[in-house]
Amino acid sequence: MELSMPPPQIYVEKTLAIIKPDIVDKEEEIQDIILRSGFTIVQ
């Protein structure tokens, strides 16, 4: 299924990251690694 879009065409990918409850105390460290890897956290 191909959608017809006028130029410029922008393709967006989403990645879901789930932090397990037993590691939630390292949430800030995980977020820092994600951001340094070039991802954007939206929620």
PQR file with spaces between the fields and no chain letter, atoms N, CA, C, O and H, PARSE charges and radii, in Angstrom:
ATOM       1  N    MET     1       0.843   -1.178    0.000 -0.4000 1.5000
ATOM       2  CA   MET     1       0.000    0.000    0.000 -0.0000 2.0000
ATOM       3  C    MET     1       0.892    1.245    0.000  0.5500 1.7000
ATOM       4  O    MET     1       1.643    1.469    0.949 -0.5500 1.4000
ATOM       5  N    GLU     2       0.814    2.027   -1.024 -0.4000 1.5000
ATOM       6  CA   GLU     2       1.632    3.231   -1.136 -0.0000 2.0000
ATOM       7  C    GLU     2       0.729    4.453   -1.089  0.5500 1.7000
ATOM       8  O    GLU     2      -0.243    4.551   -1.837 -0.5500 1.4000
ATOM       9  H    GLU     2       0.204    1.845   -1.795  0.4000 1.0000
ATOM      10  N    LEU     3       1.062    5.383   -0.200 -0.4000 1.5000
ATOM      11  CA   LEU     3       0.286    6.611   -0.100 -0.0000 2.0000
ATOM      12  C    LEU     3       0.897    7.662   -1.011  0.5500 1.7000
ATOM      13  O    LEU     3       2.118    7.790   -1.094 -0.5500 1.4000
ATOM      14  H    LEU     3       1.852    5.303    0.409  0.4000 1.0000
ATOM      15  N    SER     4       0.051    8.402   -1.683 -0.4000 1.5000
ATOM      16  CA   SER     4       0.529    9.436   -2.583 -0.0000 2.0000
ATOM      17  C    SER     4       0.608   10.753   -1.816  0.5500 1.7000
ATOM      18  O    SER     4      -0.403   11.276   -1.346 -0.5500 1.4000
ATOM      19  H    SER     4      -0.941    8.297   -1.616  0.4000 1.0000
ATOM      20  N    MET     5       1.825   11.277   -1.699 -0.4000 1.5000
ATOM      21  CA   MET     5       2.050   12.526   -0.984 -0.0000 2.0000
ATOM      22  C    MET     5       2.756   13.506   -1.910  0.5500 1.7000
ATOM      23  O    MET     5       3.606   13.104   -2.704 -0.5500 1.4000
ATOM      24  H    MET     5       2.646   10.852   -2.080  0.4000 1.0000
ATOM      25  N    PRO     6       2.412   14.789   -1.818 -0.5600 1.5000
ATOM      26  CA   PRO     6       3.139   15.780   -2.607  0.2800 2.0000
ATOM      27  C    PRO     6       4.552   15.961   -2.042  0.5500 1.7000
ATOM      28  O    PRO     6       4.761   15.771   -0.844 -0.5500 1.4000
ATOM      29  N    PRO     7       5.519   16.323   -2.882 -0.5600 1.5000
ATOM      30  CA   PRO     7       6.889   16.540   -2.414  0.2800 2.0000
ATOM      31  C    PRO     7       6.937   17.688   -1.414  0.5500 1.7000
ATOM      32  O    PRO     7       6.115   18.595   -1.545 -0.5500 1.4000
ATOM      33  N    PRO     8       7.804   17.727   -0.454 -0.5600 1.5000
ATOM      34  CA   PRO     8       8.755   16.660   -0.130  0.2800 2.0000
ATOM      35  C    PRO     8       8.072   15.567    0.675  0.5500 1.7000
ATOM      36  O    PRO     8       7.201   15.841    1.500 -0.5500 1.4000
ATOM      37  N    GLN     9       8.469   14.348    0.432 -0.4000 1.5000
ATOM      38  CA   GLN     9       7.936   13.219    1.179 -0.0000 2.0000
ATOM      39  C    GLN     9       8.831   12.975    2.387  0.5500 1.7000
ATOM      40  O    GLN     9      10.050   12.867    2.256 -0.5500 1.4000
ATOM      41  H    GLN     9       9.177   14.125   -0.238  0.4000 1.0000
ATOM      42  N    ILE    10       8.225   12.891    3.549 -0.4000 1.5000
ATOM      43  CA   ILE    10       8.968   12.667    4.784 -0.0000 2.0000
ATOM      44  C    ILE    10       8.510   11.341    5.377  0.5500 1.7000
ATOM      45  O    ILE    10       7.323   11.136    5.630 -0.5500 1.4000
ATOM      46  H    ILE    10       7.235   12.979    3.656  0.4000 1.0000
ATOM      47  N    TYR    11       9.459   10.456    5.594 -0.4000 1.5000
ATOM      48  CA   TYR    11       9.153    9.161    6.181 -0.0000 2.0000
ATOM      49  C    TYR    11       9.590    9.176    7.644  0.5500 1.7000
ATOM      50  O    TYR    11      10.717    9.556    7.961 -0.5500 1.4000
ATOM      51  H    TYR    11      10.423   10.623    5.388  0.4000 1.0000
ATOM      52  N    VAL    12       8.701    8.766    8.513 -0.4000 1.5000
ATOM      53  CA   VAL    12       8.969    8.782    9.944 -0.0000 2.0000
ATOM      54  C    VAL    12       8.897    7.365   10.477  0.5500 1.7000
ATOM      55  O    VAL    12       7.966    6.621   10.169 -0.5500 1.4000
ATOM      56  H    VAL    12       7.786    8.457    8.254  0.4000 1.0000
ATOM      57  N    GLU    13       9.880    6.997   11.276 -0.4000 1.5000
ATOM      58  CA   GLU    13       9.868    5.702   11.940 -0.0000 2.0000
ATOM      59  C    GLU    13       9.689    5.930   13.429  0.5500 1.7000
ATOM      60  O    GLU    13      10.152    6.935   13.968 -0.5500 1.4000
ATOM      61  H    GLU    13      10.636    7.601   11.527  0.4000 1.0000
ATOM      62  N    LYS    14       9.022    5.005   14.092 -0.4000 1.5000
ATOM      63  CA   LYS    14       8.830    5.083   15.533 -0.0000 2.0000
ATOM      64  C    LYS    14       9.402    3.831   16.173  0.5500 1.7000
ATOM      65  O    LYS    14       9.296    2.734   15.624 -0.5500 1.4000
ATOM      66  H    LYS    14       8.646    4.188   13.654  0.4000 1.0000
ATOM      67  N    THR    15      10.005    4.003   17.330 -0.4000 1.5000
ATOM      68  CA   THR    15      10.546    2.889   18.091 -0.0000 2.0000
ATOM      69  C    THR    15       9.963    2.954   19.492  0.5500 1.7000
ATOM      70  O    THR    15       9.964    4.012   20.121 -0.5500 1.4000
ATOM      71  H    THR    15      10.092    4.894   17.776  0.4000 1.0000
ATOM      72  N    LEU    16       9.474    1.843   19.974 -0.4000 1.5000
ATOM      73  CA   LEU    16       8.905    1.772   21.316 -0.0000 2.0000
ATOM      74  C    LEU    16       9.952    1.227   22.272  0.5500 1.7000
ATOM      75  O    LEU    16      10.518    0.161   22.033 -0.5500 1.4000
ATOM      76  H    LEU    16       9.474    0.983   19.463  0.4000 1.0000
ATOM      77  N    ALA    17      10.212    1.947   23.348 -0.4000 1.5000
ATOM      78  CA   ALA    17      11.137    1.484   24.386 -0.0000 2.0000
ATOM      79  C    ALA    17      10.354    1.329   25.679  0.5500 1.7000
ATOM      80  O    ALA    17       9.637    2.239   26.092 -0.5500 1.4000
ATOM      81  H    ALA    17       9.753    2.814   23.543  0.4000 1.0000
ATOM      82  N    ILE    18      10.492    0.192   26.304 -0.4000 1.5000
ATOM      83  CA   ILE    18       9.804   -0.081   27.564 -0.0000 2.0000
ATOM      84  C    ILE    18      10.859   -0.333   28.633  0.5500 1.7000
ATOM      85  O    ILE    18      11.753   -1.161   28.454 -0.5500 1.4000
ATOM      86  H    ILE    18      11.075   -0.548   25.968  0.4000 1.0000
ATOM      87  N    ILE    19      10.749    0.388   29.745 -0.4000 1.5000
ATOM      88  CA   ILE    19      11.677    0.197   30.861 -0.0000 2.0000
ATOM      89  C    ILE    19      11.015   -0.730   31.871  0.5500 1.7000
ATOM      90  O    ILE    19       9.918   -0.454   32.355 -0.5500 1.4000
ATOM      91  H    ILE    19      10.023    1.060   29.890  0.4000 1.0000
ATOM      92  N    LYS    20      11.687   -1.825   32.181 -0.4000 1.5000
ATOM      93  CA   LYS    20      11.156   -2.787   33.143 -0.0000 2.0000
ATOM      94  C    LYS    20      11.111   -2.163   34.541  0.5500 1.7000
ATOM      95  O    LYS    20      11.957   -1.336   34.881 -0.5500 1.4000
ATOM      96  H    LYS    20      12.579   -2.049   31.787  0.4000 1.0000
ATOM      97  N    PRO    21      10.130   -2.559   35.342 -0.5600 1.5000
ATOM      98  CA   PRO    21       9.989   -1.981   36.689  0.2800 2.0000
ATOM      99  C    PRO    21      11.234   -2.146   37.569  0.5500 1.7000
ATOM     100  O    PRO    21      11.520   -1.274   38.390 -0.5500 1.4000
ATOM     101  N    ASP    22      11.977   -3.246   37.413 -0.4000 1.5000
ATOM     102  CA   ASP    22      13.139   -3.472   38.276 -0.0000 2.0000
ATOM     103  C    ASP    22      14.345   -2.603   37.911  0.5500 1.7000
ATOM     104  O    ASP    22      15.341   -2.614   38.634 -0.5500 1.4000
ATOM     105  H    ASP    22      11.744   -3.955   36.747  0.4000 1.0000
ATOM     106  N    ILE    23      14.281   -1.864   36.829 -0.4000 1.5000
ATOM     107  CA   ILE    23      15.398   -1.015   36.403 -0.0000 2.0000
ATOM     108  C    ILE    23      14.992    0.464   36.360  0.5500 1.7000
ATOM     109  O    ILE    23      15.753    1.303   35.879 -0.5500 1.4000
ATOM     110  H    ILE    23      13.472   -1.854   36.242  0.4000 1.0000
ATOM     111  N    VAL    24      13.806    0.778   36.856 -0.4000 1.5000
ATOM     112  CA   VAL    24      13.275    2.142   36.766 -0.0000 2.0000
ATOM     113  C    VAL    24      14.154    3.146   37.532  0.5500 1.7000
ATOM     114  O    VAL    24      14.085    4.344   37.257 -0.5500 1.4000
ATOM     115  H    VAL    24      13.187    0.096   37.247  0.4000 1.0000
ATOM     116  N    ASP    25      14.973    2.684   38.479 -0.4000 1.5000
ATOM     117  CA   ASP    25      15.850    3.603   39.203 -0.0000 2.0000
ATOM     118  C    ASP    25      16.980    4.138   38.328  0.5500 1.7000
ATOM     119  O    ASP    25      17.670    5.078   38.725 -0.5500 1.4000
ATOM     120  H    ASP    25      15.028    1.711   38.702  0.4000 1.0000
ATOM     121  N    LYS    26      17.180    3.562   37.152 -0.4000 1.5000
ATOM     122  CA   LYS    26      18.193    4.040   36.205 -0.0000 2.0000
ATOM     123  C    LYS    26      17.548    4.737   35.006  0.5500 1.7000
ATOM     124  O    LYS    26      18.144    4.821   33.932 -0.5500 1.4000
ATOM     125  H    LYS    26      16.620    2.799   36.829  0.4000 1.0000
ATOM     126  N    GLU    27      16.326    5.236   35.199 -0.4000 1.5000
ATOM     127  CA   GLU    27      15.567    5.861   34.115 -0.0000 2.0000
ATOM     128  C    GLU    27      16.327    7.016   33.462  0.5500 1.7000
ATOM     129  O    GLU    27      16.367    7.114   32.236 -0.5500 1.4000
ATOM     130  H    GLU    27      15.842    5.169   36.071  0.4000 1.0000
ATOM     131  N    GLU    28      16.926    7.886   34.267 -0.4000 1.5000
ATOM     132  CA   GLU    28      17.640    9.042   33.708 -0.0000 2.0000
ATOM     133  C    GLU    28      18.841    8.605   32.877  0.5500 1.7000
ATOM     134  O    GLU    28      19.111    9.186   31.825 -0.5500 1.4000
ATOM     135  H    GLU    28      16.894    7.807   35.263  0.4000 1.0000
ATOM     136  N    GLU    29      19.561    7.589   33.337 -0.4000 1.5000
ATOM     137  CA   GLU    29      20.715    7.086   32.588 -0.0000 2.0000
ATOM     138  C    GLU    29      20.272    6.506   31.242  0.5500 1.7000
ATOM     139  O    GLU    29      20.929    6.717   30.222 -0.5500 1.4000
ATOM     140  H    GLU    29      19.342    7.118   34.191  0.4000 1.0000
ATOM     141  N    ILE    30      19.155    5.774   31.247 -0.4000 1.5000
ATOM     142  CA   ILE    30      18.627    5.183   30.018 -0.0000 2.0000
ATOM     143  C    ILE    30      18.184    6.280   29.049  0.5500 1.7000
ATOM     144  O    ILE    30      18.468    6.203   27.854 -0.5500 1.4000
ATOM     145  H    ILE    30      18.622    5.603   32.076  0.4000 1.0000
ATOM     146  N    GLN    31      17.492    7.298   29.558 -0.4000 1.5000
ATOM     147  CA   GLN    31      17.062    8.408   28.708 -0.0000 2.0000
ATOM     148  C    GLN    31      18.268    9.119   28.099  0.5500 1.7000
ATOM     149  O    GLN    31      18.237    9.500   26.929 -0.5500 1.4000
ATOM     150  H    GLN    31      17.261    7.361   30.529  0.4000 1.0000
ATOM     151  N    ASP    32      19.325    9.298   28.884 -0.4000 1.5000
ATOM     152  CA   ASP    32      20.535    9.945   28.383 -0.0000 2.0000
ATOM     153  C    ASP    32      21.153    9.139   27.239  0.5500 1.7000
ATOM     154  O    ASP    32      21.569    9.711   26.231 -0.5500 1.4000
ATOM     155  H    ASP    32      19.349    8.988   29.835  0.4000 1.0000
ATOM     156  N    ILE    33      21.213    7.831   27.389 -0.4000 1.5000
ATOM     157  CA   ILE    33      21.762    6.967   26.336 -0.0000 2.0000
ATOM     158  C    ILE    33      20.913    7.060   25.074  0.5500 1.7000
ATOM     159  O    ILE    33      21.445    7.136   23.967 -0.5500 1.4000
ATOM     160  H    ILE    33      20.875    7.366   28.208  0.4000 1.0000
ATOM     161  N    ILE    34      19.592    7.053   25.242 -0.4000 1.5000
ATOM     162  CA   ILE    34      18.677    7.145   24.097 -0.0000 2.0000
ATOM     163  C    ILE    34      18.891    8.462   23.351  0.5500 1.7000
ATOM     164  O    ILE    34      18.996    8.472   22.124 -0.5500 1.4000
ATOM     165  H    ILE    34      19.159    6.992   26.142  0.4000 1.0000
ATOM     166  N    LEU    35      18.956    9.566   24.085 -0.4000 1.5000
ATOM     167  CA   LEU    35      19.130   10.882   23.463 -0.0000 2.0000
ATOM     168  C    LEU    35      20.492   11.010   22.786  0.5500 1.7000
ATOM     169  O    LEU    35      20.583   11.578   21.697 -0.5500 1.4000
ATOM     170  H    LEU    35      18.871    9.558   25.081  0.4000 1.0000
ATOM     171  N    ARG    36      21.559   10.489   23.415 -0.4000 1.5000
ATOM     172  CA   ARG    36      22.892   10.545   22.811 -0.0000 2.0000
ATOM     173  C    ARG    36      22.990    9.671   21.568  0.5500 1.7000
ATOM     174  O    ARG    36      23.876    9.869   20.736 -0.5500 1.4000
ATOM     175  H    ARG    36      21.485   10.027   24.299  0.4000 1.0000
ATOM     176  N    SER    37      22.084    8.706   21.438 -0.4000 1.5000
ATOM     177  CA   SER    37      22.080    7.823   20.264 -0.0000 2.0000
ATOM     178  C    SER    37      21.323    8.435   19.089  0.5500 1.7000
ATOM     179  O    SER    37      21.221    7.817   18.029 -0.5500 1.4000
ATOM     180  H    SER    37      21.365    8.545   22.113  0.4000 1.0000
ATOM     181  N    GLY    38      20.791    9.650   19.270 -0.4000 1.5000
ATOM     182  CA   GLY    38      20.139   10.343   18.167 -0.0000 2.0000
ATOM     183  C    GLY    38      18.632   10.196   18.111  0.5500 1.7000
ATOM     184  O    GLY    38      17.999   10.640   17.154 -0.5500 1.4000
ATOM     185  H    GLY    38      20.874   10.152   20.131  0.4000 1.0000
ATOM     186  N    PHE    39      18.052    9.577   19.129 -0.4000 1.5000
ATOM     187  CA   PHE    39      16.601    9.427   19.164 -0.0000 2.0000
ATOM     188  C    PHE    39      15.978   10.620   19.869  0.5500 1.7000
ATOM     189  O    PHE    39      16.661   11.352   20.586 -0.5500 1.4000
ATOM     190  H    PHE    39      18.567    9.216   19.907  0.4000 1.0000
ATOM     191  N    THR    40      14.684   10.813   19.664 -0.4000 1.5000
ATOM     192  CA   THR    40      13.920   11.843   20.348 -0.0000 2.0000
ATOM     193  C    THR    40      12.872   11.160   21.205  0.5500 1.7000
ATOM     194  O    THR    40      12.183   10.252   20.740 -0.5500 1.4000
ATOM     195  H    THR    40      14.130   10.219   19.082  0.4000 1.0000
ATOM     196  N    ILE    41      12.747   11.585   22.446 -0.4000 1.5000
ATOM     197  CA   ILE    41      11.738   11.024   23.343 -0.0000 2.0000
ATOM     198  C    ILE    41      10.515   11.927   23.268  0.5500 1.7000
ATOM     199  O    ILE    41      10.604   13.124   23.543 -0.5500 1.4000
ATOM     200  H    ILE    41      13.306   12.323   22.824  0.4000 1.0000
ATOM     201  N    VAL    42       9.373   11.354   22.897 -0.4000 1.5000
ATOM     202  CA   VAL    42       8.174   12.169   22.714 -0.0000 2.0000
ATOM     203  C    VAL    42       7.162   12.017   23.838  0.5500 1.7000
ATOM     204  O    VAL    42       6.223   12.808   23.924 -0.5500 1.4000
ATOM     205  H    VAL    42       9.301   10.382   22.673  0.4000 1.0000
ATOM     206  N    GLN    43       7.325   11.041   24.686 -0.4000 1.5000
ATOM     207  CA   GLN    43       6.365   10.888   25.781 -0.0000 2.0000
ATOM     208  C    GLN    43       7.046   10.341   26.987  0.5500 1.7000
ATOM     209  O    GLN    43       6.406   10.138   28.018 -0.5500 1.4000
ATOM     210  H    GLN    43       8.088   10.399   24.616  0.4000 1.0000
